[in-house]
Amino acid sequence: MALPSTVSSPSFKSTPPCLSAFIPKPLNLPATYRSSNRRSCKLISFRCSSSSFSEKHQNMNPPPKSDDLVELPLFPLPLVLFPGATIPLQIFEYRYRVMMQTLLQSDLRFGVVYSDAVSGSAAGVGCVGEIVKHERLVDDRFFLICKGQERFRVTDLVRTKPYLVAKVTWLEDRPSGEENLEELANEVEVLMKEVIRLSNRLNGKPEKEAQDLRKNQFPTPFSFFVGSTFEGAPMEQQALLELEDTAARLKRERETLRNTLNYLTAASAVKDVFPST
């Protein structure tokens, strides 16, 4: 199954994560962390019959109530979409052009699921993408800007042609008990600012302090924003997307940022000793 391209449209200015205003690219995790930290993220294969797909999901999660299920067209992509994040897409494969023609006449919403480009396996948890801007070209290709909405879990595959349609149930974070979410979110923001400062230093940019990264966001949407900046580590991003506890997500992001900060601190020390490195 060919995957759609993720490119910037020449007619639209894509909206990158706000971290890109401070560093040349979104947060990149150290390679050793990207390859080893793959906890809690399961991929399944769309290269199977509807019955076998359903069986795999039922083994992982108890079947939800029937009135909780909705049908959603699925869009496998080699990236993880988070609620509130935006992505630019170029649609050129026939099956996805058919999907977009249908969506543009209906509710403009489809499910984005992370798909490994090598194995073809896809995640069982994804995020709804809503088309907020689109441009149709003369050759029937589409340029889109999509924004992440609610998360979902795939429970069954309805059909595979001309494009994937699945039954899904919605995911929401559970209450975090006595955890102080504001304190956790503030701690994560402080770590992000320090990562940005050191990233700027290593890239020869002024070490100016990043301003308000939360932008008055509550802890849950802020945790999704933080996860969206961990580009280059899709398995880690997928694990964050699947968590149903805001405190657990913020704690995991705190750990990731601390590891990244340690890596950048060491790299900065090496640069001080060997300026030409």
C-alpha positions in Angstrom: 0.0 0.0 0.0 1.5 3.3 -1.1 1.5 6.0 1.6 0.6 9.6 0.8 3.2 12.3 0.8 3.5 14.9 3.6 4.5 18.1 1.9 3.9 21.8 2.2 1.4 23.2 -0.3 2.7 26.0 -2.5 -0.6 27.9 -1.9 -0.8 27.5 1.9 1.6 28.3 4.6 1.6 25.2 6.8 1.5 25.8 10.6 4.5 24.1 12.2 4.8 23.5 15.9 5.6 26.7 17.7 8.9 25.3 18.8 10.1 25.9 15.2 10.0 29.6 16.0 12.9 29.1 18.4 14.9 26.2 17.0 15.7 25.2 13.4 13.6 22.0 13.6 11.3 20.3 16.1 12.8 18.5 19.0 15.0 15.6 17.8 15.7 12.9 20.4 19.1 11.3 20.6 19.4 8.3 18.3 20.0 5.8 21.1 16.8 7.0 22.8 14.8 6.8 19.6 15.8 3.2 18.9 15.5 1.8 22.4 12.5 3.5 23.9 9.5 1.7 22.3 7.4 0.8 25.4 3.7 0.3 25.2 3.3 0.9 21.5 1.8 -2.0 19.4 1.6 -2.1 15.6 -0.9 -4.3 13.8 -1.1 -5.1 10.1 -3.7 -3.9 7.6 -2.5 -6.6 5.3 -5.1 -9.1 6.6 -8.7 -10.0 6.3 -11.4 -8.1 8.1 -12.0 -11.1 10.5 -8.3 -11.4 11.4 -8.0 -7.7 12.0 -11.0 -7.8 14.3 -9.6 -10.8 16.2 -6.3 -9.1 16.9 -8.0 -6.0 18.3 -10.3 -8.0 20.5 -7.4 -9.8 22.0 -5.8 -6.4 23.0 -8.9 -4.6 24.2 -12.4 -5.6 25.3 -15.0 -4.8 22.6 -16.8 -1.5 23.3 -20.5 -1.1 23.4 -22.1 -1.1 19.9 -23.6 2.4 20.4 -20.0 3.8 21.0 -18.9 2.7 17.5 -18.7 4.9 14.5 -17.3 4.2 11.0 -14.3 6.3 9.9 -12.2 6.3 6.7 -8.6 5.6 7.6 -5.5 7.3 6.2 -2.2 5.4 7.0 0.7 7.8 7.2 4.4 7.5 8.3 3.8 10.1 11.1 1.8 10.5 14.3 -0.9 13.2 14.4 -1.8 14.7 17.8 -5.0 16.6 18.7 -4.4 20.3 18.0 -1.5 19.7 15.6 -1.6 20.5 11.9 -0.1 18.7 9.0 0.2 19.5 5.3 -0.6 16.6 2.8 -0.3 16.1 -0.9 -2.8 13.5 -2.2 -2.0 11.9 -5.5 -2.8 8.1 -5.2 -6.1 7.2 -6.8 -7.7 5.6 -3.7 -7.0 8.6 -1.6 -8.2 11.0 -4.2 -11.5 9.1 -4.1 -11.5 9.4 -0.4 -10.9 13.2 -0.5 -13.6 13.7 -3.1 -16.0 12.0 -0.7 -14.9 13.8 2.4 -15.0 17.2 0.8 -18.8 16.6 0.2 -19.4 15.4 3.7 -17.8 16.1 7.1 -14.2 16.7 6.1 -12.9 14.2 8.8 -10.8 11.0 8.5 -8.7 8.9 10.8 -4.9 9.2 10.6 -3.0 6.1 11.8 0.7 5.8 12.0 2.0 3.2 9.5 5.6 1.9 9.4 6.8 2.5 5.9 9.0 -0.7 5.9 6.7 -3.3 7.5 3.4 -1.9 6.4 2.1 -2.4 9.9 -0.3 0.3 11.4 -1.1 1.4 14.9 -4.5 0.6 16.4 -4.8 4.0 17.9 -5.0 7.2 15.8 -6.2 10.7 15.6 -9.0 12.3 13.6 -7.7 14.8 11.0 -10.1 17.5 9.9 -9.5 19.3 6.6 -9.2 23.0 7.3 -7.9 24.1 3.9 -7.7 22.4 0.6 -6.8 23.0 -3.0 -7.7 20.7 -5.9 -5.3 20.8 -8.9 -6.1 20.2 -12.5 -4.7 16.7 -12.4 -7.0 15.8 -9.5 -4.3 15.9 -6.9 -5.1 17.7 -3.7 -3.1 19.9 -1.3 -4.6 19.8 2.2 -4.0 21.3 5.6 -5.4 19.1 8.3 -5.8 19.6 12.1 -5.9 16.9 14.7 -9.1 16.4 16.6 -10.1 13.6 19.0 -8.3 10.3 19.3 -9.8 6.9 18.5 -9.1 3.2 18.7 -9.7 0.8 15.8 -12.0 -2.1 16.7 -12.8 -3.6 13.4 -12.1 -3.2 9.7 -15.2 -2.6 7.6 -13.7 -2.6 4.1 -10.4 -2.1 2.3 -11.5 -0.9 -1.1 -11.4 1.7 -2.6 -9.9 2.9 0.7 -9.8 1.7 4.3 -12.9 2.2 6.5 -12.9 1.0 10.1 -15.2 0.9 13.1 -13.7 3.0 15.9 -14.4 4.1 19.4 -13.3 7.4 20.9 -10.5 7.8 23.5 -10.4 10.3 26.3 -8.0 10.7 29.1 -9.1 9.3 32.5 -9.0 11.5 35.6 -5.4 11.6 37.0 -6.4 11.3 40.6 -4.4 13.4 43.0 -1.7 14.2 40.6 -0.9 18.0 40.3 -1.2 18.4 36.5 -0.4 22.1 36.6 2.9 21.4 38.4 3.8 18.6 35.9 3.0 20.8 32.9 5.0 23.7 34.3 8.0 21.4 34.9 7.7 20.0 31.3 7.6 23.6 30.0 10.8 24.6 31.9 12.6 21.5 30.4 11.4 22.4 26.9 12.7 25.9 27.3 16.1 24.6 28.4 16.2 22.2 25.5 15.4 25.0 23.1 18.1 27.2 24.6 20.8 24.5 24.2 19.6 23.6 20.7 20.0 27.2 19.7 23.4 27.3 21.2 24.6 24.2 19.4 23.2 25.6 16.1 25.0 28.9 16.5 21.8 30.9 17.2 21.3 33.4 20.0 20.4 31.8 23.4 17.4 33.8 24.0 14.8 32.3 26.3 11.7 30.8 24.8 8.6 32.6 25.9 5.3 31.1 27.0 5.1 27.7 25.3 1.9 26.7 26.9 -0.1 29.7 25.6 -2.7 29.2 28.3 -3.3 25.6 27.4 -4.7 23.2 30.0 -2.4 20.3 30.9 -4.0 17.8 28.5 -3.8 19.7 25.3 -0.3 20.9 26.3 0.8 17.3 26.7 -0.4 16.6 23.1 1.5 19.7 21.9 4.7 18.5 23.6 4.3 15.0 22.0 3.9 16.6 18.6 7.4 18.2 18.9 9.1 14.8 19.3 9.7 14.4 15.5 12.1 11.7 14.5 10.8 9.3 17.2 7.4 8.1 15.8 7.2 5.0 18.1 7.7 7.2 21.1 5.1 9.6 19.8 2.6 6.7 19.2 3.1 5.5 22.7 2.3 9.0 24.0 -0.8 9.2 21.8 -2.1 5.9 23.2 -1.8 6.9 26.9 -5.1 7.6 28.5 -3.8 9.5 31.5 -2.5 13.1 31.2 -0.2 12.7 34.2 1.4 9.6 32.8 1.9 11.4 29.4 3.5 14.4 31.0 5.8 12.3 33.2 6.9 10.3 30.1 7.5 13.5 28.3 9.5 14.9 31.3 11.7 11.8 31.1 12.2 12.2 27.4 13.1 15.9 27.8 15.5 15.2 30.6 17.3 12.6 28.5 17.4 15.0 25.6 18.7 17.7 27.8 21.5 15.5 29.1 22.4 14.7 25.5 22.5 18.3 24.5 24.4 19.3 27.7 27.1 16.8 26.8 27.2 17.9 23.2 27.5 21.5 24.3 30.4 20.6 26.6 32.2 18.9 23.8 31.7 22.0 21.6 33.2 24.2 24.3 36.3 22.0 24.4 36.5 21.4 20.7 34.9 24.5 19.0 35.5 23.2 15.5 33.6 19.9 16.2 
